[in-house]
């Protein structure tokens, strides 16, 4: 009777460890997703700023080509 109870206790401990690790992985994935979202927004803002900054330069180049 001792060995089956010991096996059951070890199985329960194994499942408990896996549950704790899965919660930690879930929390890290959420944190990473938040960071990716923030980085994506920053890249989008930088691309928009670059597009706005390059518009006058493009019109200047077009004016120089026409001359």
GIUR-V871849 format. One record per residue. N is the residue number from 0. RES is the residue in one small letter. SS is DSSP state (helix for helix, strand for strand, loop for the rest). NEAR is the number of other ideal C-beta (glycine too) atoms within 12 Angstrom. Layout:
# GIUR-V871849
n=(N & N)
res=(RES & RES)
ss=(SS & SS)
near=(NEAR & NEAR)
This chain:
# GIUR-V871849
n=(0 & 1 & 2 & 3 & 4 & 5 & 6 & 7 & 8 & 9 & 10 & 11 & 12 & 13 & 14 & 15 & 16 & 17 & 18 & 19 & 20 & 21 & 22 & 23 & 24 & 25 & 26 & 27 & 28 & 29 & 30 & 31 & 32 & 33 & 34 & 35 & 36 & 37 & 38 & 39 & 40 & 41 & 42 & 43 & 44 & 45 & 46 & 47 & 48 & 49 & 50 & 51 & 52 & 53 & 54 & 55 & 56 & 57 & 58 & 59 & 60 & 61 & 62 & 63 & 64 & 65 & 66)
res=(x & x & x & x & x & x & x & x & x & x & x & x & x & x & x & x & x & x & x & x & x & x & x & x & x & x & x & x & x & x & x & x & x & x & x & x & x & x & x & x & x & x & x & x & x & x & x & x & x & x & x & x & x & x & x & x & x & x & x & x & x & x & x & x & x & x & x)
ss=(loop & helix & helix & helix & helix & helix & helix & helix & helix & helix & helix & helix & helix & helix & helix & helix & helix & helix & helix & helix & helix & helix & helix & helix & helix & helix & helix & helix & helix & helix & helix & helix & helix & helix & helix & helix & helix & helix & helix & helix & helix & helix & helix & helix & helix & helix & helix & helix & helix & helix & helix & helix & helix & helix & helix & helix & helix & helix & helix & helix & helix & helix & helix & helix & helix & helix & loop)
near=(7 & 8 & 9 & 10 & 11 & 12 & 13 & 14 & 14 & 14 & 14 & 14 & 14 & 14 & 14 & 14 & 14 & 14 & 14 & 14 & 14 & 14 & 14 & 14 & 14 & 14 & 14 & 14 & 14 & 14 & 14 & 14 & 14 & 14 & 14 & 14 & 14 & 14 & 14 & 14 & 14 & 14 & 14 & 14 & 14 & 14 & 14 & 14 & 13 & 14 & 14 & 13 & 12 & 14 & 14 & 12 & 14 & 15 & 12 & 13 & 13 & 12 & 11 & 10 & 9 & 8 & 7)
